[in-house]
Amino acid sequence: MMKGFPLTYLYLMIRFILFPLCFTSYGHTFALPFPESQTLKANQDKHKNGQSPLETITVTAQKQEQNLLEVPLAVTLLNREQIDIAYGATIEQLQSQVPSLSFRKGNTTRNSALTVRGIGTISFSIAAEPSVSTVIDGVVLGRSGQAFSGLYDIERIEVLRGPQGTLFGKNASAGVVNIITREPDDEFTASITTSYFQQDEYRVKTRLSGPLSGNIFGSISLLRAGFDGHLDNVYHRTRADGYNHRGVRGILQYKDDKHNRTLKLILDYFDADDTCCTDIEGLPSGFNTGSEAAPDSRGIVDGVADIDLGQRKIDHDFTTKTRDKSSALSFHFDQTYTKHRFNAISAYRRWDNTEIREGDFSSTGGKSAQPVDFSSVFYQMHDIGPQQWQQFSQEFRLSSVSLGPDNRNNNYQLGAFFWYQDVDRNFSRFASCQNDKGQNQDILQQNPGLTCLATDIVDARADMYSKFINYALYGGGEYLLRKDLYLLYGLRFGHDRTSYRHKRVNNDPWGRAGVGVQGRSKDTRLKGETRDNKLSIKLGARYNLSRTGQVYGHWSQGYKGPGFNVYYNMKPTETGVIDAEQSDAFELGFKYSKNNLLLTSALFYSRFTGFQANNFDCSTGVCITRLTNAGDVSTRGIEADFVWQAGDNLEFYGGVSLVQAQIDKFNCPLAQACSARSGLEVPFSPDRKYSIAANYYLPTELVQIKINTSYSYTDEQYAELPDNEGIFAAAALLPSYGLWDAAIAFSFADDKYRLSLIGKNLADNSYTNTYSGSGFRYKIPRNADRYFGLSLQINFE
C-alpha cells in the first residue's frame, strides 16, 4: 500500500468527483445541506423567531426519552455529529471529549477500564466487575471491554456521572456509559464512507436503511477497518499496535402505529485481530541497552521520571496481540397504553477474547544459557490466555407515558431485571526456569544433569471459571409537590451470587518453577461462592425555572457486588471474598437554556466504602498488586457542559471537570504495617480536564463548507496507587497533555458527496495515557502523533 500522505488518492477524488460537480453546478444557487444541517436550518429558523434551538436535545439517561433540560442528572452527551467529526474509532479516542471520563488501556480490551470522576476498577480478575457500567441499546455488558474495540453507526453516547444504583444496578457505582445505536429510517437511505489516514490506516463504513414492507423497517451496517500500527518492532521489522476490524449490525423493526406497538430485533457481530496493546520502553529497563529501541531517557532524575514520549520503537521477539469476537442478539418490545408504557428487553451476548502477550518486553529474554539473575541474564515470559464470556439478561419495565412537567403529577417507572453471566478462561505462561532463591534446588539435586537456565523454558496453565447471577426489582420517578417543585425518588433491591473455580497445573516434566510460573508443589484446585443483598436508595428534588431550565439536588447510592481475585497465579491464601463496593453521592445541579445557550453544571461529593482496587502487597517479600477492598475513597468537584448557537452558522460546545479524588482510609493487606495514605490521590483522576469545540458552516454557490476545530486538555495524573509507605512511584506520574484537532468538510450535490480533510493532534503533542508498571512500561496511543487523513462519504436516496 502507499506510504505517507495519500496524494494520489486526493488527486483522483478531486479529478473524478469534484471537478465534474463544479462544472455541472456552475451558475446555480442552491443550498447544499449536510444531514445534520437540516437540524441547523431548523435551528436558524428558531433563532430568527426568537426561540432557542436547543430545547429538544433528547437523551435516555433515565431509560426513557426525555429532554436533556428535564433530566435531574449530570449527563454528558456526544451526538452522532460530534462522534462523526471526531473521526474516533474507539472509546479511547472519544474520551477526551468527555471531561469527567478517563480511559486506562490494559494489555487487552478485557482489562482496559473507564473511570468517571476519578473512580473506576482496574482488575485482571474474572470474578469481579467494573465500577463504571457500559450499556448498549439497553443491554448491560458484563465487561466494558466488549465495547472498546470499535464504534460505528452510533446515534449518541451518554455518560451518566456518579452512582446510578437505582435504575442501572450493581455495576454502576461510579457511573454509566450509555451507547445508543442508530435505528432504521422511515425512508430509504444508503451511504458509504471511506476514510484513509497516514501510515495506511483505513475505515470503510456502509449503511442501508429504510422500509422493507408495510410496517416493517430494517437497516444493516457494515464496518471494515485496518491499521498496521504506529510502533516499529525492530526485531521482526514489522509494525505494532495496529488493528484489523470487521463488523456487521442488522436491525429489523416492526411499527404498529394503530396499536402503539413496536418490536425490534438487533443482531450484532464484531471481529477484531489487533497487535494491541504493546508497551514501549519509556524509561531504561536494561533489557535492550544496545537496541534501536532503547529509550532516549536519563531515567529517574531528582524524583522525576524522564519519560521518552517520542519513543515509537519496540524490540520484542514475541508479538503482543488481542483477538476479539463478539456476537449479540437482543429483542426489544415496546407497548404504549393510554397512561402507561411497557418495555421488555431480552438479550444474549457472547464474547471470545484471546490475549497473546510479550511478558519479558525484550528480544534478549531466555537467550542466554546461564541462570536468570535479573541484572545481566534476562528471562523469557510469553503468555497466551483465551477466554469466553456468555451473558443473558431480561428486563421488564412499566412506566407512566413519559417523564416531565407537562405530564402526570406522579411520573414513575417500575422494573424487574435478571442477569446471568459465565466466564471460562484458561491462561498459559511459558517462562525461563528460575532458581535465584533456590526455588528448584531440591528438584535439581534429585535429577543430576538437570539444569535451570534462562534457556530452560517451563510452563503452567490455569483453568478458571466464574459465574454471576443477579436479579433485582426497582422503581423510581418524580412526584409533583407543588407548582414546579418535584420530589425525586428511587429504590432498588438486588440479589447477587458470584462463584468461581480455579485449577492451575505445572506442565514441566520435573515440576520446575519459572519466572511467574509456580512449581508443581503449588498447583491449585480452588473454588468459592458468595451471595449478597443490597437495597439502594435515591432521594432528592428538582425545581423548574419557568421554561429556561431547572435546579436539582439529590442523594443517591451506588453498589457493586462482591467478588473474588481470580487470576493466573492465584494462591490458596487469596480465596477470601472481596466485599461489595458501596457509594453515597450528593449532587447539586443547574440546567439552563435561553438565547441559544444550553448550560449544565453540577457540584458533587461521593464517598466509596470497600473500594475495590489493585493494591500493593509486599507481605510475601515480593511486591505484587492484587485486587482487594483497598479502603475508603471520596471524590468531589464541579463540572459544566455547554452548547452555544452563536449565530446562524456558528456553534460552540465543550465542558470542564475539576475533580479531587482521594484516599480517605486505607486497609493494610494481610495485617502488614503500612502508612495510612490518607489524603493521597486515587489513580486516573486528573484534577483538571476540559474540552472546547467549534463548528462553522459556510454556504457558497457551489458547495457548503463545514469547519470544525477542537481542543482538549488533560491534567497530570497518577496511574497506580502509592506503595505501602504512601509513596507514589515517580514512573507512575503521567504528564499533562493537550490535543488540537481540526477538519474541513465540503458537501456537493445536495450532500450526495461529502469530502473531509482531517488533521489530528495538529500541535504534535506526544503523550502517554497509561503506565503499565515494572518501572519502564508505557502505552503510547495512536493520537499521540500528528497525522492527517481524508474521508469521502457518498449518500444515496
N, C-alpha and C positions, 0 to 999 in steps of 0.2 A: 504493500500500500504506500501511498505518498507520505513522505515525512514532512514535518514543518507545517506552515500555514498553507492551506489548500488553494493556492492562487488559481490553478487550472479549474478547480471546482467553481470558484467565484466567477471566473470568466465565462464558463459555459452557461451558468444560470443567467448572467446578465445578457449574454448573446441570444439565447433561445427563449427567454421568458420575459425579461424586462423590455428589451428593445421592441418586440412586436406589440406589446401592450402600449408602450409610449406612442408609437406611430398610429395605432388604430384608435386611440383615445384622444388624440390631439384635437383641440378646438372645441371639446365638450366640457361643460362644467357640471360635475355631479359629485355627490357625497360618496365616499368610499369607506363605509363603516367597518370597523373591526366587530367581531361578535360582541365583545364587551362594550363597544361603542354604541350599541343600541341602548344599553343602560346609560351610557354617557349622554346620549341625545335626550333621553327622558329626564336625566338629571339637569341638563341645560334648560329644558322647558320649565321644570320646577323652580330652577334658580331664577328664571325671568319672572315667574309668578310669585316670587317671594316665599316659596316653600323650600324646606330642607330636602335635598336629595338623599339624605342618609337615614330616613326614618324607617326603612323597611329592610334592614340587614337581618337576615334570618339565620338562626342557629338552632341546634337541637341539644344544647347543653343540659337540659332537664328532660331529655328523652321525648320531647315534643317540639314541634316547630314553633318558635317564638321570635319576636322582635328582640334584637340584642339589647335594646334600651330597657326592656321589661324583665330581663333576666337578673335576679339578685345574686349574681356570682361574678367572680373575676374570670373573664374569658378572653383569650387572645384568639383572633380569627385570622386564618390565612385562606382567602378565597381562591377560586380557580385561576383568576387573572394573576394574583400575586405569585401563586405557585408556578404558573407557566413562565412568567417573565423572570423568575429567579433561575430558570433552567437548572434546577437542582434535581438530581436523580434519586436522592435518599433523604431520610430524616436528618442525617448528619449534615448535609449541605443546607437544609432549610432551617435548622435550629437557630442559626444566627439571627433570623428574623423574629424570633420569639424571645424577648429579653429574660423571661423567667425560666427558660428551658435550657438545659445543658446536656451534652452528649459525651459519654465516656466510651471509647472504642476498645473493645476487647480483642482477644486473639481470634474470635469468631463472632458471628452475629448472635450466637447463643449467649455469650457472656458480655455483650455490649449492654449499655444501660442508659436510661434517661434519668435526670434529676430535675425536680421542679422546686423552685425557691430554695435550692441548695440541698434538697433531700431526695435520696434515691437509694436503691440497693444494688451493690456490685457483688456478685456471687458466682462461684463456679458450681454450686450445689444444684442437683436436680430435684431436691426436696425442699426448695424454698422459692418464694415468689417475689416479683418486683414490688416496689412501693408506688411506682407510677404505672397505672393501668393503661393498656393500649387497646382501643376498641375500634373495630372496622365494621361499619354498617350494622351497629348494634350488637356485635358479637365480641365478647371479651376474649383476648388472646392470653393463653397460658404463659407465654414468654414474649416480651416486647420485640425480641429479635426477629420474630416472624414478619414484622413489618419494616425491618431495616434495610432489606436488600434492594428493593426497588419501588418507586411510586409512579403510577401512571393512571390517567383517566380519573383524577381526583376532583371532586366538586369543591370540597373545603376540608380544612383541618382545624379543629377547635382544641385549644389547650385550656383545660379547666384547672385552675391553680388552687392548691390547697386540698385538704381532705374531702373526698366525695363518698363517704361511707354509706349514706342512707340510700342513694339511688344507684350507685355503681358497685358498692360492696367491698369485698375483703381485700383486694389488692389495689386499692386506690387511696391508701393512707396519706399519700403526698400529692396526688393529682391524677388527671386523666388526659390522655391524648386521644381525641375522638376523630377518626378518619371517616369521611363520607364520600363514597364513590358516585360517579355520575349516573343518573337514571336515564332510561330510554327517552328519546324525544317524541313529541306528538306528531311531528312531520319528519319526512326523510331527510337525514343529513349524513354526510360522509366526509372524512378528512384523512389526509396522510401528512405526517410531519417528519421530516428528516433533519437531523442535526449532525454537524461534524465539527469537532474541536481539534486543536493542535494535539500532537502525539497520537494521532489516529484513534481518537475517541469518537464513537458514533452512536446515535439512537434513532430508531425508526418506530413511530407510533402510528397505528391505523385504527380508525373507528368508523363503524357503520351503525346507524341508529334510526329508528322510526317505526311506523305501524306495519304489522305483518298481515293482520286481517281483523276486521271488526274492532273489537275492544282489546286486541292483543298487540302489544308493543314489544320490541326487542332491541338489544344492542350487543355488539361484540367489539371488543378492544384487543388489539394485539401489540406486543412490545418486542422489539429485538434491539439489543444494545451490547456494545463491547468496547473494551479499552485494554490495551496491552499493559498499561501501568506507567506510573511516573517515577518509579525507582529502577535503578540498574543493578542487576546481580552480576558482579564482576567475575564470579566463579563460573557460572553457566553461560555468561554473556547473553542473558535474557532480561526481559523486563519483569517487574514485580509490582504488586499492589494494584492489579487491574481486575477486570470483571468480564463475564460473558453471561448475559441475561436473556431469558426468553419468558414471555408471559402472555396469558390469554384470560380474558374475563368476559363471560357471557351472561346477559340478564334477560329474562323473559318475564313480562309483566302483563297482568290482566286487570283492566279497569272496568268496573261495573258502576257507572255514574248513577244509574237508576236506583240501585240499592246501596250506594255509598260504600262499595266494597272494592278492595284492591288485594291482589295476590301477586307475589314476586318471588322468582326463583333466581338465585345467583350462583354461578359456577365460576371457580377461580383456580388457575394453575400457574405456578411460577417455578422456574428452574434457573438456578444460579451456580456458576462454576467460577469462583474467584480466587485469584492469587492474593488472598487477603487473610489475615491482616498482619502485614510484615512489620517487624520492629527494626528501626535503624539504630545505629550506634551513635548516639548524640554526645556521649561522654566516653573517654577512653575506657575500654574494657580489658585491654591486654591480650585479647584473643587474636586480633588481626593487626598487630602492630605494623607490619611492613606491607599491609594491603592497600590497594587503591581506595578501599572503603574505610580506612582509618579516619576518625573524625579530626577536623581542624579545631581542636579544643585543648585548653590548658587544664581541664578537669575542674575540681572544686577550688576556687581561689577566694580566700578570706570569707569562707562560708557561703559563697555564691557560685552556682553552677554555670560554667561557661559552655552552654549547650550549643552545639554546631547545628543551627537551624537551617543552614544551607546544605546539609548532608542529604544526598539523594542516591547513595550507593550502599549496597549491602554485599557481604561476602559469605554466602550461605551455600553449603553443599546439599541441602535438603530444602525443597520448595514448600513454603507455608501456603496452605490453601483452605478454603471453605467451600463446601458443596452443599447447596440447599435445594430441596424440592418440597414445595408446599402445594397442597390441594385443599379446596374448601367447597362446601355445599351448604347453602342456607335457604330456608323457606320463610317468607315473611307474609303474614296475614294481617289485614287492617280492615276493620268494620266500624263504620260510624253510624250511631243511632241518633235519636233526637237530642238526647242530653249527654250521651256517653260515647266513648270510643274504646274499642277493644283491639289490642295488638298481640300478636304471638310471633316469636322468632324461634325457629328450630335450626340448629347448626351443627355441622360436623367439620372438623379440620384435622388434617394430618400434616406433619412437618418432619421431614428427614434431613438431618443436619450432620455433616461429617467434618470434623476438624483434623487437619493434617498440619503438624506444627514442627518447625525447626526450633528445638528447645535449647540447643547449645549456641545458637546465633553466630556460627562461625563455619569456616571450611577447614579448620585445623583440629576440631574435636575428634578424638578417637583415632588419630592418625599415627600416634607415637607408641611404639611397643615398650612403654615404661609405665610404672604405676601412676595413677592420677594424683597430682599434688595441688591442683587449683592455682598454681602460680606459673609454671612453665610447661606442664604436661596437662593438656586440656581434655575434657571429657566429651563424648558424644551423647546427645539426648534427642531422640526423634519420637514424636507422639502421633498416634492415629486414634481418633475417637468418634466412631459413628453412633448416632442415636436416632430414635424415632419417638415423636410426640403425637399422641392422638387425644382429641378432646371432643366431647359432645355437650351441648348446652341447650337448655329450653327455658324460655321466658314468656310469661303471660302478664299482660298489663291492662288494667281498666282505668280509664281516666275521664274526667269531665272533658267536654269537647275541645277546649283549648284553654291554656292559662292566659291571664292578662286582665287588665282592669275593665275591659268592655264586656266581660262575660259574667258568670255567676259569682255570687258572694263567696262561695266556698269552691275554689278550684283545686282539684286533688287528683291523685293517681294512686292506685293500689297495684302491687305486683307480686309475683311468685317467680323464683329463679332456681334452676338446678344446673349444676356444672360438674362434669366428670372429666378427669384427665389422667392418662397413664404415660409414663416415660420409661423407655427401655434404652439403656445406653451401655456400651462397652468401650473400654479405653485401654490401649496397649502402649507401653513405653519400652523403647529399645535404647539402652544406655550402657556406657562403659562401666566395667566392673570397678568397685570402689573398696579399698581396704586401708584408707588413711587412718582410720580409728580401730582397725582390727576387726571390721565387720565380718570378714570371711576367714579369719585366721584358723579357726577350728576346721573348716572345710579344706583349706589348703594343706594343713598338717595331715589330714586323713587321706588326702589324694596326692601323693608325691608326683611331681611333674606338672600339676595343675597350676596355672598362673592366674593372676588378677591384674591385668594391664589395661591401659586405655583402649587397646585394640580388641580386648575380650568383651564382646557385646552380650549383655544379659537382658532378659525381658520378663515382664509380668503383665497380666491382663486382669482388669477389674470389670465384672459384670454388675451393673447397677439397675435398680428398678424402683420407681416411686409411683404412688397413686394419690390423687387428690379427689375428694368428694366435698361439694359444698351445696347446701340448699338454704334458701332464705325467703322470708316474707318481708315486704317493705311497703311503706306508704309515705306520702308527703304532699305538700301543696301550700296554699295560702288562703287565709280567711280574712274577709273584709271586716275590720273592727269599726271603722267609720270612714267617711269620705276620704279617699286617697291614702288611707293607712291600712296596711295589711300585716297580719301575723303570718310568719313563715314557720313551718313545722315539718318534721320528718322523723321517721322511725324505721329501723331495720333490725330484724332478728335473723342471725345467721348461725349455721352449724358447719363446722369444718372437721374433716377427718383426713389425716395425712399418714401414709405408711411408706416404708422403704425396705429394700433388701440390698445387701452388698456382699459380694464374694470376690476376693482377689486371690489369684494363684500365680506364684512364681513359676515361670516356664523353663528356667535354666536347668539342664540335666543334673547339676550339682546343687541347685538351690542358692547360688551365689547372689549377694546383694550388689546393686549398682547405684549410680548417681540417680537418686529419685526412684530407685527400684528396691522395694523391701525384699529381704531374704525370705526363703521358704518358711522359716520358723515364725514369720509374721503374716502368713496367709490369713485371710479373714473369712468369716461367714457370719454376717451381722444382719439384724433386722430390727424394726421398731415401728411403733404406731402411736399416734396421739390424736386427741379429739378436743374440741373447744367450742363453746357457745359465746356469742357476743351480741349485745344489744347496743346499737349506735343511735345517737340522738342528734337532731338539729333543731334549734330554736332561734328565732330572730324576727325582724320586722323590716318592712320597706315602706317608704312614703313617696308618692308620686308628686313631682313638681310640675303641676299642670301638664302640658304636653312636651315639656322640654327635657324630662328625664326623671331621675329618682335618686334618693339616698337609701341605703340599706345597711343593716348590721346583723350579724348572726354569730352564734356559737355552734360549731359542728364537730363531730367526732369521726375519726377515721380508724381503720382497723386492717391489719394484715395478719393472716393466720399463722399458727405455729408451724415449725418445720424441723428439718434435720440438716446437718452439714455433711451431705453425702457427696463424696468426690473420690478420685482415684486412690490416693494414699490415705484414705480414712483409717483411723485407728480405733481399737476397741474402747479407748478412753474418750472417744468423741461421739458416743452414741446417745448422749443426753439430748433432751428436747430443747430446741430454740423456741422460747416462748413467743407469744404473739406480740406484734408491734402495734401500739395504740397511740392515737394522736388526738389532741384537743386544739381546736383552732378558733381564733376570734378574727373577724374581718369586718371592716367598716368601708363601705364603698360609695362612690358617687358616679353617676352616669348623666351626661348632659349632651343634648343635641339641639343646636339652634344656629341659624345663619350659616348653614353649610359646614358646621363644625361638629364632629362627634368626639367626645372626650369621655373616657372611662378611667377611673383610678381606684386604688384600694390601699388601705392600711391593714396590715395583718400581723398576727402573732400566733405561732403554732408551737406546741410542745409535744415531743415524741418520747414515750417511755418504752423501755425494752427495745431500743433502736437496733435493728438487725444490720450488722455491718461486718466486713472483713477486718479483723483486728489482729494486731501483733501479739504473738505468744512465744516467749523465749523460755518457757518452763522446762523444755527438754534439752536445753543447751544450744539448740539451733533455732534461730528466729524464723518463724513462718507466719503466714497470715491465715486465719481461719474464720469462718462465719460464726458469730456469737451475738448474744444480746449485749452489745458493747456498752450500753448505758442509756442516759437520757440526753437528748439534744433539743435545741429550740431554734427557730428561725423567725425573724421579724424584718419588717421593711415596708417600703412603699413602691407601688407600681403604677404606671399610667400608659395608656394607649390612646392614639388619636387618629382620626381621618379628617382632613380638611379639604373641601372642594373650594379651592382658592379662586377659581374662575371657571368660565365655560370649558376651558381646555386644559386646566391645570389642577392637579390634586397632589396632596401630600399625605403620607401616613407613616406611623412609626410607633415606638414605645420605649420605655425606660424601666429598669428594675434596679432598685437599691436594696440589697439584701445583706443581712448579717445572720449567718447560720453558725452556731457554736455548740460546743460540748458543755453541758451543764453538770453531768455526773458521769464518771467512768467506772465501769466494772472491771477490776483486775482479773485476768484469766487465771483459773486454777489456783486461786489464793496467792498469786505471785505479787511480790512487792512492786509497786509502780507509782507514778505520780497521779494526781487526780485529773490532770488535763483540763480542769475547769476553765472555761473561757476561750479555749483554743478552737480553731476553725474546723468546720466539717468539710471533707473533701468535695471538690467540684461545686463550690459555691462562690463564684466571683461576686465581690462586693458591688460592682457596677457592671451593667450590661445594657446597651441601648442600640437602637437601630432607627434610621430615618430614610425614607424613600420618596421619590417624586416621579410623577408621570406628566408628560406634556404632549398634548395632541395638536398636530399641525396639519389641517386640511389644505391641500393645494388643488390646482386644476386637474392634475393627472394622478395624484397619489395622496393618500393620507399617511402621515408620518406620526409615529409614536416614539417618544424618547423617554427612557426610564433610567434612573440612576439611584443607587442606594449605598449607604454606609452603615456598617455595624461595628460595634466596639465591645470587646470582652476583657474585663479586668483580669489581673493575675489571680491564680487560684492554685491551691494545693491539690495534688492528685491522689493522696492517700492520708490515712490517719497518722498522727505523730506516734513515735515509738513509746515503749513503756516508761521512759523517762520524761515523756512530754515534749520531745524534741522532734521537729519536722526534719526529714531528710532534705538537704539542700537540693538534691536532684529532683525532688518531687514538686518543686515550685514551677508552675508553668507561667511563662511571661505573658503579659497582656498583648493584645493584638487588635488591629483594625482592618476591615475588609471594605474595599470600594469596588463596586460592580456597576456596569452600565450596559445598556442595549439600545439599539435603534431599530425600529421595525417599519417596513414600507408595505402598505396594503394597496393592491391593484384590483381593478375589475370587480367592484363591489365585494371586496375581500375574498375573491376566488383564489388569489395568490397573496401570500404574505412572506416577505423575506426579512430576516432579522440578522443583524450583526451584533455579536455578543462579546463583551470583554469582562473577564473575571479577575478579581484581585489586581486592579489596574496599578496600584502602588507597589506591587510585587513585595508585599509584606509577608515574609515567611513566618510560620508559627507551628507549634505543636499543640494538640488538644488532649494528648494522653501520655502519661508516664507509666510504663509497664513494669517498672521495678528493676532489680538487680544492679542498681546504681548507674545504669547507662542506657537503658532501652526506652525509646520514644516512638510514637507514631506520628508521621507527617501526612496530613490529609492532602487530597488532590488540590483543594482550593488554596493551599499554601504557596502556590506559584501563580504568576501571571500567565494567563493563556487566553486565546481568542477562538471564536467559533462562528459558524453560520447555521442558520436554521431556515428551512423552506417549508411552509405549510400550504397545502392545496385543499380547498374546501369545495365540496360538491353538494348540489341540492337537487 
